Amino acid sequence: MKWFEDSPRLSNSGQFLAFENGRGHLLVYDLKTPKRSNEYYFGEPVSAKVFSNDGKRLLVLLSDQTVFQLNLGTTEAAATK
C-alpha cells in the first residue's frame, strides 16, 4: 500500500495513522484492517495533530487556532476556538 502524505502521526497503540493529504484534508487509517477509518475536511490548514494516550481521540489544531477533538472510529468532532 502506498500513501502520499505530509506529517504522519502514529497513535501510541499503533492502531491509527493520521496524516494530511492536502490543505485542510486529514485522513486517519486503522492499521489493523488497514482501511481508511475517518476522513476530515477543514477550512484551514492543519498546524498540529496529537493522539490521546489511549489512541481513541485525535486533537487537531488548525492555522486559525481552532481546535478539534476527534473521536476515532466515529464521525464525532467537537470544536473550540
PDB file of N, CA, C and O in Angstrom:
ATOM      1  N   MET A   1       0.845  -1.166   0.000  1.00  0.00           N
ATOM      2  CA  MET A   1       0.000   0.000   0.000  1.00  0.00           C
ATOM      3  C   MET A   1       0.893   1.233   0.000  1.00  0.00           C
ATOM      4  O   MET A   1       1.884   1.275   0.730  1.00  0.00           O
ATOM      5  N   LYS A   2       0.556   2.253  -0.819  1.00  0.00           N
ATOM      6  CA  LYS A   2       1.308   3.494  -0.874  1.00  0.00           C
ATOM      7  C   LYS A   2       0.442   4.638  -0.401  1.00  0.00           C
ATOM      8  O   LYS A   2      -0.748   4.710  -0.706  1.00  0.00           O
ATOM      9  N   TRP A   3       1.066   5.537   0.355  1.00  0.00           N
ATOM     10  CA  TRP A   3       0.385   6.742   0.808  1.00  0.00           C
ATOM     11  C   TRP A   3       1.216   7.937   0.406  1.00  0.00           C
ATOM     12  O   TRP A   3       2.445   7.895   0.453  1.00  0.00           O
ATOM     13  N   PHE A   4       0.553   8.992   0.017  1.00  0.00           N
ATOM     14  CA  PHE A   4       1.204  10.265  -0.240  1.00  0.00           C
ATOM     15  C   PHE A   4       0.700  11.200   0.849  1.00  0.00           C
ATOM     16  O   PHE A   4      -0.457  11.620   0.836  1.00  0.00           O
ATOM     17  N   GLU A   5       1.568  11.517   1.776  1.00  0.00           N
ATOM     18  CA  GLU A   5       1.099  12.239   2.941  1.00  0.00           C
ATOM     19  C   GLU A   5       2.113  13.253   3.413  1.00  0.00           C
ATOM     20  O   GLU A   5       3.252  13.300   2.947  1.00  0.00           O
ATOM     21  N   ASP A   6       1.665  14.062   4.352  1.00  0.00           N
ATOM     22  CA  ASP A   6       2.518  15.041   4.979  1.00  0.00           C
ATOM     23  C   ASP A   6       2.334  14.932   6.492  1.00  0.00           C
ATOM     24  O   ASP A   6       1.207  14.817   6.973  1.00  0.00           O
ATOM     25  N   SER A   7       3.403  14.966   7.222  1.00  0.00           N
ATOM     26  CA  SER A   7       3.392  14.951   8.684  1.00  0.00           C
ATOM     27  C   SER A   7       2.592  13.798   9.279  1.00  0.00           C
ATOM     28  O   SER A   7       1.625  14.041  10.001  1.00  0.00           O
ATOM     29  N   PRO A   8       2.962  12.561   9.000  1.00  0.00           N
ATOM     30  CA  PRO A   8       2.211  11.427   9.568  1.00  0.00           C
ATOM     31  C   PRO A   8       2.396  11.336  11.078  1.00  0.00           C
ATOM     32  O   PRO A   8       3.462  11.653  11.605  1.00  0.00           O
ATOM     33  N   ARG A   9       1.339  10.896  11.767  1.00  0.00           N
ATOM     34  CA  ARG A   9       1.382  10.674  13.214  1.00  0.00           C
ATOM     35  C   ARG A   9       0.785   9.302  13.504  1.00  0.00           C
ATOM     36  O   ARG A   9      -0.273   8.950  12.982  1.00  0.00           O
ATOM     37  N   LEU A  10       1.465   8.543  14.330  1.00  0.00           N
ATOM     38  CA  LEU A  10       1.023   7.217  14.719  1.00  0.00           C
ATOM     39  C   LEU A  10       0.542   7.265  16.158  1.00  0.00           C
ATOM     40  O   LEU A  10       1.205   7.848  17.016  1.00  0.00           O
ATOM     41  N   SER A  11      -0.615   6.653  16.433  1.00  0.00           N
ATOM     42  CA  SER A  11      -1.122   6.615  17.809  1.00  0.00           C
ATOM     43  C   SER A  11      -0.199   5.761  18.671  1.00  0.00           C
ATOM     44  O   SER A  11       0.523   4.902  18.164  1.00  0.00           O
ATOM     45  N   ASN A  12      -0.230   6.005  19.979  1.00  0.00           N
ATOM     46  CA  ASN A  12       0.615   5.245  20.912  1.00  0.00           C
ATOM     47  C   ASN A  12       0.352   3.748  20.825  1.00  0.00           C
ATOM     48  O   ASN A  12       1.264   2.941  21.000  1.00  0.00           O
ATOM     49  N   SER A  13      -0.899   3.379  20.555  1.00  0.00           N
ATOM     50  CA  SER A  13      -1.250   1.966  20.457  1.00  0.00           C
ATOM     51  C   SER A  13      -0.790   1.348  19.141  1.00  0.00           C
ATOM     52  O   SER A  13      -0.753   0.125  18.999  1.00  0.00           O
ATOM     53  N   GLY A  14      -0.440   2.202  18.180  1.00  0.00           N
ATOM     54  CA  GLY A  14      -0.037   1.712  16.868  1.00  0.00           C
ATOM     55  C   GLY A  14      -1.209   1.339  15.983  1.00  0.00           C
ATOM     56  O   GLY A  14      -1.015   0.801  14.893  1.00  0.00           O
ATOM     57  N   GLN A  15      -2.419   1.616  16.433  1.00  0.00           N
ATOM     58  CA  GLN A  15      -3.598   1.242  15.650  1.00  0.00           C
ATOM     59  C   GLN A  15      -3.943   2.264  14.580  1.00  0.00           C
ATOM     60  O   GLN A  15      -4.366   1.888  13.487  1.00  0.00           O
ATOM     61  N   PHE A  16      -3.769   3.555  14.872  1.00  0.00           N
ATOM     62  CA  PHE A  16      -4.200   4.594  13.938  1.00  0.00           C
ATOM     63  C   PHE A  16      -3.021   5.395  13.408  1.00  0.00           C
ATOM     64  O   PHE A  16      -2.070   5.690  14.132  1.00  0.00           O
ATOM     65  N   LEU A  17      -3.105   5.738  12.133  1.00  0.00           N
ATOM     66  CA  LEU A  17      -2.142   6.601  11.472  1.00  0.00           C
ATOM     67  C   LEU A  17      -2.916   7.779  10.908  1.00  0.00           C
ATOM     68  O   LEU A  17      -3.872   7.591  10.156  1.00  0.00           O
ATOM     69  N   ALA A  18      -2.511   8.998  11.265  1.00  0.00           N
ATOM     70  CA  ALA A  18      -3.167  10.207  10.769  1.00  0.00           C
ATOM     71  C   ALA A  18      -2.167  11.002   9.944  1.00  0.00           C
ATOM     72  O   ALA A  18      -1.006  11.138  10.329  1.00  0.00           O
ATOM     73  N   PHE A  19      -2.617  11.525   8.812  1.00  0.00           N
ATOM     74  CA  PHE A  19      -1.754  12.374   8.009  1.00  0.00           C
ATOM     75  C   PHE A  19      -2.580  13.325   7.162  1.00  0.00           C
ATOM     76  O   PHE A  19      -3.762  13.104   6.895  1.00  0.00           O
ATOM     77  N   GLU A  20      -1.910  14.394   6.751  1.00  0.00           N
ATOM     78  CA  GLU A  20      -2.544  15.395   5.907  1.00  0.00           C
ATOM     79  C   GLU A  20      -2.358  14.989   4.454  1.00  0.00           C
ATOM     80  O   GLU A  20      -1.301  14.503   4.053  1.00  0.00           O
ATOM     81  N   ASN A  21      -3.398  15.198   3.688  1.00  0.00           N
ATOM     82  CA  ASN A  21      -3.366  14.857   2.273  1.00  0.00           C
ATOM     83  C   ASN A  21      -3.851  16.082   1.497  1.00  0.00           C
ATOM     84  O   ASN A  21      -4.833  16.020   0.758  1.00  0.00           O
ATOM     85  N   GLY A  22      -3.146  17.183   1.681  1.00  0.00           N
ATOM     86  CA  GLY A  22      -3.542  18.441   1.066  1.00  0.00           C
ATOM     87  C   GLY A  22      -4.010  19.416   2.124  1.00  0.00           C
ATOM     88  O   GLY A  22      -4.182  19.048   3.286  1.00  0.00           O
ATOM     89  N   ARG A  23      -4.212  20.640   1.729  1.00  0.00           N
ATOM     90  CA  ARG A  23      -4.589  21.730   2.648  1.00  0.00           C
ATOM     91  C   ARG A  23      -5.931  21.451   3.313  1.00  0.00           C
ATOM     92  O   ARG A  23      -6.962  21.392   2.643  1.00  0.00           O
ATOM     93  N   GLY A  24      -5.913  21.279   4.631  1.00  0.00           N
ATOM     94  CA  GLY A  24      -7.137  21.085   5.383  1.00  0.00           C
ATOM     95  C   GLY A  24      -7.776  19.722   5.224  1.00  0.00           C
ATOM     96  O   GLY A  24      -8.912  19.526   5.658  1.00  0.00           O
ATOM     97  N   HIS A  25      -7.082  18.775   4.615  1.00  0.00           N
ATOM     98  CA  HIS A  25      -7.611  17.425   4.391  1.00  0.00           C
ATOM     99  C   HIS A  25      -6.822  16.457   5.273  1.00  0.00           C
ATOM    100  O   HIS A  25      -5.609  16.316   5.123  1.00  0.00           O
ATOM    101  N   LEU A  26      -7.519  15.797   6.187  1.00  0.00           N
ATOM    102  CA  LEU A  26      -6.880  14.889   7.136  1.00  0.00           C
ATOM    103  C   LEU A  26      -7.459  13.490   6.967  1.00  0.00           C
ATOM    104  O   LEU A  26      -8.677  13.312   6.949  1.00  0.00           O
ATOM    105  N   LEU A  27      -6.590  12.511   6.845  1.00  0.00           N
ATOM    106  CA  LEU A  27      -7.001  11.104   6.726  1.00  0.00           C
ATOM    107  C   LEU A  27      -6.516  10.339   7.951  1.00  0.00           C
ATOM    108  O   LEU A  27      -5.412  10.571   8.444  1.00  0.00           O
ATOM    109  N   VAL A  28      -7.344   9.433   8.432  1.00  0.00           N
ATOM    110  CA  VAL A  28      -6.974   8.552   9.537  1.00  0.00           C
ATOM    111  C   VAL A  28      -7.193   7.121   9.077  1.00  0.00           C
ATOM    112  O   VAL A  28      -8.281   6.765   8.624  1.00  0.00           O
ATOM    113  N   TYR A  29      -6.160   6.306   9.193  1.00  0.00           N
ATOM    114  CA  TYR A  29      -6.239   4.897   8.815  1.00  0.00           C
ATOM    115  C   TYR A  29      -6.176   4.014  10.044  1.00  0.00           C
ATOM    116  O   TYR A  29      -5.415   4.282  10.973  1.00  0.00           O
ATOM    117  N   ASP A  30      -6.972   2.968  10.048  1.00  0.00           N
ATOM    118  CA  ASP A  30      -6.922   1.934  11.076  1.00  0.00           C
ATOM    119  C   ASP A  30      -5.955   0.881  10.553  1.00  0.00           C
ATOM    120  O   ASP A  30      -6.270   0.172   9.598  1.00  0.00           O
ATOM    121  N   LEU A  31      -4.795   0.772  11.162  1.00  0.00           N
ATOM    122  CA  LEU A  31      -3.752  -0.126  10.666  1.00  0.00           C
ATOM    123  C   LEU A  31      -4.024  -1.592  10.957  1.00  0.00           C
ATOM    124  O   LEU A  31      -3.310  -2.462  10.459  1.00  0.00           O
ATOM    125  N   LYS A  32      -5.043  -1.881  11.754  1.00  0.00           N
ATOM    126  CA  LYS A  32      -5.408  -3.276  11.985  1.00  0.00           C
ATOM    127  C   LYS A  32      -6.098  -3.856  10.758  1.00  0.00           C
ATOM    128  O   LYS A  32      -6.032  -5.063  10.524  1.00  0.00           O
ATOM    129  N   THR A  33      -6.761  -3.005   9.971  1.00  0.00           N
ATOM    130  CA  THR A  33      -7.538  -3.519   8.840  1.00  0.00           C
ATOM    131  C   THR A  33      -6.799  -3.538   7.503  1.00  0.00           C
ATOM    132  O   THR A  33      -7.142  -4.467   6.772  1.00  0.00           O
ATOM    133  N   PRO A  34      -5.919  -2.770   7.050  1.00  0.00           N
ATOM    134  CA  PRO A  34      -5.623  -1.340   7.056  1.00  0.00           C
ATOM    135  C   PRO A  34      -6.539  -0.591   6.090  1.00  0.00           C
ATOM    136  O   PRO A  34      -6.287  -0.558   4.886  1.00  0.00           O
ATOM    137  N   LYS A  35      -7.559  -0.016   6.603  1.00  0.00           N
ATOM    138  CA  LYS A  35      -8.518   0.741   5.798  1.00  0.00           C
ATOM    139  C   LYS A  35      -8.683   2.132   6.383  1.00  0.00           C
ATOM    140  O   LYS A  35      -8.388   2.384   7.551  1.00  0.00           O
ATOM    141  N   ARG A  36      -9.167   3.026   5.528  1.00  0.00           N
ATOM    142  CA  ARG A  36      -9.427   4.380   5.996  1.00  0.00           C
ATOM    143  C   ARG A  36     -10.519   4.340   7.042  1.00  0.00           C
ATOM    144  O   ARG A  36     -11.611   3.824   6.804  1.00  0.00           O
ATOM    145  N   SER A  37     -10.211   4.888   8.198  1.00  0.00           N
ATOM    146  CA  SER A  37     -11.153   4.912   9.309  1.00  0.00           C
ATOM    147  C   SER A  37     -12.001   6.176   9.263  1.00  0.00           C
ATOM    148  O   SER A  37     -13.222   6.123   9.418  1.00  0.00           O
ATOM    149  N   ASN A  38     -11.343   7.315   9.049  1.00  0.00           N
ATOM    150  CA  ASN A  38     -12.021   8.599   9.027  1.00  0.00           C
ATOM    151  C   ASN A  38     -11.348   9.522   8.021  1.00  0.00           C
ATOM    152  O   ASN A  38     -10.167   9.379   7.707  1.00  0.00           O
ATOM    153  N   GLU A  39     -12.132  10.469   7.528  1.00  0.00           N
ATOM    154  CA  GLU A  39     -11.624  11.487   6.619  1.00  0.00           C
ATOM    155  C   GLU A  39     -12.273  12.805   7.009  1.00  0.00           C
ATOM    156  O   GLU A  39     -13.487  12.876   7.202  1.00  0.00           O
ATOM    157  N   TYR A  40     -11.459  13.850   7.124  1.00  0.00           N
ATOM    158  CA  TYR A  40     -11.947  15.146   7.572  1.00  0.00           C
ATOM    159  C   TYR A  40     -11.473  16.226   6.619  1.00  0.00           C
ATOM    160  O   TYR A  40     -10.352  16.179   6.113  1.00  0.00           O
ATOM    161  N   TYR A  41     -12.343  17.204   6.378  1.00  0.00           N
ATOM    162  CA  TYR A  41     -12.008  18.379   5.579  1.00  0.00           C
ATOM    163  C   TYR A  41     -12.199  19.608   6.457  1.00  0.00           C
ATOM    164  O   TYR A  41     -13.275  19.819   7.018  1.00  0.00           O
ATOM    165  N   PHE A  42     -11.154  20.415   6.573  1.00  0.00           N
ATOM    166  CA  PHE A  42     -11.196  21.632   7.365  1.00  0.00           C
ATOM    167  C   PHE A  42     -11.009  22.828   6.440  1.00  0.00           C
ATOM    168  O   PHE A  42     -10.396  22.706   5.380  1.00  0.00           O
ATOM    169  N   GLY A  43     -11.536  23.981   6.837  1.00  0.00           N
ATOM    170  CA  GLY A  43     -11.423  25.197   6.032  1.00  0.00           C
ATOM    171  C   GLY A  43     -10.059  25.863   6.113  1.00  0.00           C
ATOM    172  O   GLY A  43      -9.767  26.780   5.345  1.00  0.00           O
ATOM    173  N   GLU A  44      -9.231  25.411   7.031  1.00  0.00           N
ATOM    174  CA  GLU A  44      -7.890  25.967   7.237  1.00  0.00           C
ATOM    175  C   GLU A  44      -6.874  24.826   7.257  1.00  0.00           C
ATOM    176  O   GLU A  44      -7.240  23.676   7.502  1.00  0.00           O
ATOM    177  N   PRO A  45      -5.609  25.133   7.002  1.00  0.00           N
ATOM    178  CA  PRO A  45      -4.575  24.099   7.083  1.00  0.00           C
ATOM    179  C   PRO A  45      -4.418  23.561   8.508  1.00  0.00           C
ATOM    180  O   PRO A  45      -4.656  24.276   9.482  1.00  0.00           O
ATOM    181  N   VAL A  46      -4.021  22.312   8.612  1.00  0.00           N
ATOM    182  CA  VAL A  46      -3.755  21.668   9.902  1.00  0.00           C
ATOM    183  C   VAL A  46      -2.359  22.091  10.359  1.00  0.00           C
ATOM    184  O   VAL A  46      -1.377  21.912   9.639  1.00  0.00           O
ATOM    185  N   SER A  47      -2.287  22.655  11.571  1.00  0.00           N
ATOM    186  CA  SER A  47      -0.995  23.074  12.127  1.00  0.00           C
ATOM    187  C   SER A  47      -0.362  21.980  12.980  1.00  0.00           C
ATOM    188  O   SER A  47       0.859  21.826  13.003  1.00  0.00           O
ATOM    189  N   ALA A  48      -1.213  21.213  13.690  1.00  0.00           N
ATOM    190  CA  ALA A  48      -0.692  20.153  14.559  1.00  0.00           C
ATOM    191  C   ALA A  48      -1.780  19.117  14.809  1.00  0.00           C
ATOM    192  O   ALA A  48      -2.974  19.403  14.714  1.00  0.00           O
ATOM    193  N   LYS A  49      -1.336  17.910  15.131  1.00  0.00           N
ATOM    194  CA  LYS A  49      -2.261  16.829  15.490  1.00  0.00           C
ATOM    195  C   LYS A  49      -1.578  15.944  16.514  1.00  0.00           C
ATOM    196  O   LYS A  49      -0.402  15.608  16.382  1.00  0.00           O
ATOM    197  N   VAL A  50      -2.346  15.566  17.555  1.00  0.00           N
ATOM    198  CA  VAL A  50      -1.795  14.770  18.657  1.00  0.00           C
ATOM    199  C   VAL A  50      -2.839  13.739  19.073  1.00  0.00           C
ATOM    200  O   VAL A  50      -4.002  14.078  19.294  1.00  0.00           O
ATOM    201  N   PHE A  51      -2.422  12.489  19.178  1.00  0.00           N
ATOM    202  CA  PHE A  51      -3.308  11.427  19.659  1.00  0.00           C
ATOM    203  C   PHE A  51      -3.383  11.455  21.179  1.00  0.00           C
ATOM    204  O   PHE A  51      -2.415  11.816  21.849  1.00  0.00           O
ATOM    205  N   SER A  52      -4.540  11.072  21.721  1.00  0.00           N
ATOM    206  CA  SER A  52      -4.659  10.884  23.167  1.00  0.00           C
ATOM    207  C   SER A  52      -3.825   9.670  23.568  1.00  0.00           C
ATOM    208  O   SER A  52      -3.442   8.866  22.718  1.00  0.00           O
ATOM    209  N   ASN A  53      -3.549   9.540  24.857  1.00  0.00           N
ATOM    210  CA  ASN A  53      -2.737   8.411  25.324  1.00  0.00           C
ATOM    211  C   ASN A  53      -3.359   7.066  24.985  1.00  0.00           C
ATOM    212  O   ASN A  53      -2.643   6.110  24.688  1.00  0.00           O
ATOM    213  N   ASP A  54      -4.698   6.982  25.028  1.00  0.00           N
ATOM    214  CA  ASP A  54      -5.358   5.705  24.719  1.00  0.00           C
ATOM    215  C   ASP A  54      -5.565   5.499  23.218  1.00  0.00           C
ATOM    216  O   ASP A  54      -6.005   4.428  22.801  1.00  0.00           O
ATOM    217  N   GLY A  55      -5.252   6.518  22.392  1.00  0.00           N
ATOM    218  CA  GLY A  55      -5.345   6.392  20.949  1.00  0.00           C
ATOM    219  C   GLY A  55      -6.754   6.459  20.388  1.00  0.00           C
ATOM    220  O   GLY A  55      -6.955   6.204  19.201  1.00  0.00           O
ATOM    221  N   LYS A  56      -7.727   6.795  21.212  1.00  0.00           N
ATOM    222  CA  LYS A  56      -9.117   6.816  20.753  1.00  0.00           C
ATOM    223  C   LYS A  56      -9.575   8.193  20.276  1.00  0.00           C
ATOM    224  O   LYS A  56     -10.630   8.327  19.656  1.00  0.00           O
ATOM    225  N   ARG A  57      -8.768   9.216  20.572  1.00  0.00           N
ATOM    226  CA  ARG A  57      -9.109  10.583  20.168  1.00  0.00           C
ATOM    227  C   ARG A  57      -7.895  11.241  19.523  1.00  0.00           C
ATOM    228  O   ARG A  57      -6.746  10.897  19.797  1.00  0.00           O
ATOM    229  N   LEU A  58      -8.198  12.199  18.656  1.00  0.00           N
ATOM    230  CA  LEU A  58      -7.144  12.945  17.976  1.00  0.00           C
ATOM    231  C   LEU A  58      -7.445  14.423  18.136  1.00  0.00           C
ATOM    232  O   LEU A  58      -8.528  14.880  17.771  1.00  0.00           O
ATOM    233  N   LEU A  59      -6.496  15.176  18.677  1.00  0.00           N
ATOM    234  CA  LEU A  59      -6.624  16.613  18.816  1.00  0.00           C
ATOM    235  C   LEU A  59      -5.995  17.244  17.581  1.00  0.00           C
ATOM    236  O   LEU A  59      -4.849  16.954  17.237  1.00  0.00           O
ATOM    237  N   VAL A  60      -6.762  18.116  16.915  1.00  0.00           N
ATOM    238  CA  VAL A  60      -6.288  18.756  15.686  1.00  0.00           C
ATOM    239  C   VAL A  60      -6.337  20.265  15.881  1.00  0.00           C
ATOM    240  O   VAL A  60      -7.378  20.816  16.238  1.00  0.00           O
ATOM    241  N   LEU A  61      -5.207  20.936  15.647  1.00  0.00           N
ATOM    242  CA  LEU A  61      -5.116  22.381  15.723  1.00  0.00           C
ATOM    243  C   LEU A  61      -4.994  22.924  14.306  1.00  0.00           C
ATOM    244  O   LEU A  61      -4.127  22.498  13.543  1.00  0.00           O
ATOM    245  N   LEU A  62      -5.869  23.871  13.954  1.00  0.00           N
ATOM    246  CA  LEU A  62      -5.824  24.492  12.633  1.00  0.00           C
ATOM    247  C   LEU A  62      -5.044  25.800  12.689  1.00  0.00           C
ATOM    248  O   LEU A  62      -4.798  26.336  13.769  1.00  0.00           O
ATOM    249  N   SER A  63      -4.660  26.306  11.537  1.00  0.00           N
ATOM    250  CA  SER A  63      -3.856  27.528  11.474  1.00  0.00           C
ATOM    251  C   SER A  63      -4.581  28.748  12.029  1.00  0.00           C
ATOM    252  O   SER A  63      -3.926  29.718  12.411  1.00  0.00           O
ATOM    253  N   ASP A  64      -5.924  28.731  12.085  1.00  0.00           N
ATOM    254  CA  ASP A  64      -6.669  29.854  12.661  1.00  0.00           C
ATOM    255  C   ASP A  64      -6.913  29.676  14.163  1.00  0.00           C
ATOM    256  O   ASP A  64      -7.719  30.397  14.753  1.00  0.00           O
ATOM    257  N   GLN A  65      -6.219  28.717  14.779  1.00  0.00           N
ATOM    258  CA  GLN A  65      -6.274  28.415  16.214  1.00  0.00           C
ATOM    259  C   GLN A  65      -7.548  27.689  16.645  1.00  0.00           C
ATOM    260  O   GLN A  65      -7.823  27.606  17.842  1.00  0.00           O
ATOM    261  N   THR A  66      -8.321  27.168  15.714  1.00  0.00           N
ATOM    262  CA  THR A  66      -9.459  26.323  16.058  1.00  0.00           C
ATOM    263  C   THR A  66      -8.923  24.950  16.436  1.00  0.00           C
ATOM    264  O   THR A  66      -8.032  24.417  15.775  1.00  0.00           O
ATOM    265  N   VAL A  67      -9.474  24.382  17.509  1.00  0.00           N
ATOM    266  CA  VAL A  67      -9.052  23.065  17.989  1.00  0.00           C
ATOM    267  C   VAL A  67     -10.223  22.101  17.854  1.00  0.00           C
ATOM    268  O   VAL A  67     -11.341  22.415  18.263  1.00  0.00           O
ATOM    269  N   PHE A  68      -9.970  20.940  17.287  1.00  0.00           N
ATOM    270  CA  PHE A  68     -10.969  19.882  17.169  1.00  0.00           C
ATOM    271  C   PHE A  68     -10.518  18.681  17.978  1.00  0.00           C
ATOM    272  O   PHE A  68      -9.343  18.315  17.952  1.00  0.00           O
ATOM    273  N   GLN A  69     -11.439  18.072  18.690  1.00  0.00           N
ATOM    274  CA  GLN A  69     -11.195  16.784  19.325  1.00  0.00           C
ATOM    275  C   GLN A  69     -12.014  15.764  18.546  1.00  0.00           C
ATOM    276  O   GLN A  69     -13.244  15.807  18.565  1.00  0.00           O
ATOM    277  N   LEU A  70     -11.344  14.857  17.868  1.00  0.00           N
ATOM    278  CA  LEU A  70     -11.998  13.865  17.024  1.00  0.00           C
ATOM    279  C   LEU A  70     -12.039  12.528  17.739  1.00  0.00           C
ATOM    280  O   LEU A  70     -11.019  12.060  18.244  1.00  0.00           O
ATOM    281  N   ASN A  71     -13.195  11.918  17.785  1.00  0.00           N
ATOM    282  CA  ASN A  71     -13.341  10.580  18.345  1.00  0.00           C
ATOM    283  C   ASN A  71     -13.147   9.594  17.205  1.00  0.00           C
ATOM    284  O   ASN A  71     -13.984   9.506  16.306  1.00  0.00           O
ATOM    285  N   LEU A  72     -12.068   8.866  17.238  1.00  0.00           N
ATOM    286  CA  LEU A  72     -11.718   7.974  16.124  1.00  0.00           C
ATOM    287  C   LEU A  72     -12.658   6.785  16.059  1.00  0.00           C
ATOM    288  O   LEU A  72     -13.093   6.255  17.081  1.00  0.00           O
ATOM    289  N   GLY A  73     -12.960   6.380  14.840  1.00  0.00           N
ATOM    290  CA  GLY A  73     -13.882   5.273  14.619  1.00  0.00           C
ATOM    291  C   GLY A  73     -15.326   5.751  14.563  1.00  0.00           C
ATOM    292  O   GLY A  73     -16.237   4.952  14.349  1.00  0.00           O
ATOM    293  N   THR A  74     -15.545   7.070  14.756  1.00  0.00           N
ATOM    294  CA  THR A  74     -16.879   7.660  14.645  1.00  0.00           C
ATOM    295  C   THR A  74     -16.762   8.912  13.796  1.00  0.00           C
ATOM    296  O   THR A  74     -15.670   9.249  13.339  1.00  0.00           O
ATOM    297  N   THR A  75     -17.854   9.597  13.581  1.00  0.00           N
ATOM    298  CA  THR A  75     -17.819  10.858  12.842  1.00  0.00           C
ATOM    299  C   THR A  75     -17.971  12.044  13.788  1.00  0.00           C
ATOM    300  O   THR A  75     -18.227  13.162  13.341  1.00  0.00           O
ATOM    301  N   GLU A  76     -17.815  11.812  15.098  1.00  0.00           N
ATOM    302  CA  GLU A  76     -17.969  12.865  16.100  1.00  0.00           C
ATOM    303  C   GLU A  76     -16.751  13.781  16.132  1.00  0.00           C
ATOM    304  O   GLU A  76     -15.610  13.325  16.056  1.00  0.00           O
ATOM    305  N   ALA A  77     -17.015  15.081  16.245  1.00  0.00           N
ATOM    306  CA  ALA A  77     -15.945  16.056  16.409  1.00  0.00           C
ATOM    307  C   ALA A  77     -16.483  17.216  17.227  1.00  0.00           C
ATOM    308  O   ALA A  77     -17.635  17.622  17.067  1.00  0.00           O
ATOM    309  N   ALA A  78     -15.659  17.738  18.088  1.00  0.00           N
ATOM    310  CA  ALA A  78     -16.016  18.914  18.869  1.00  0.00           C
ATOM    311  C   ALA A  78     -14.991  19.996  18.583  1.00  0.00           C
ATOM    312  O   ALA A  78     -13.791  19.723  18.593  1.00  0.00           O
ATOM    313  N   ALA A  79     -15.436  21.214  18.329  1.00  0.00           N
ATOM    314  CA  ALA A  79     -14.522  22.306  18.013  1.00  0.00           C
ATOM    315  C   ALA A  79     -14.611  23.389  19.071  1.00  0.00           C
ATOM    316  O   ALA A  79     -15.684  23.675  19.602  1.00  0.00           O
ATOM    317  N   THR A  80     -13.460  23.987  19.370  1.00  0.00           N
ATOM    318  CA  THR A  80     -13.409  25.141  20.249  1.00  0.00           C
ATOM    319  C   THR A  80     -12.448  26.149  19.638  1.00  0.00           C
ATOM    320  O   THR A  80     -11.529  25.785  18.905  1.00  0.00           O
ATOM    321  N   LYS A  81     -12.668  27.393  19.942  1.00  0.00           N
ATOM    322  CA  LYS A  81     -11.799  28.439  19.415  1.00  0.00           C
ATOM    323  C   LYS A  81     -11.386  29.357  20.527  1.00  0.00           C
ATOM    324  O   LYS A  81     -10.647  30.314  20.296  1.00  0.00           O
TER     325      LYS A  81
END
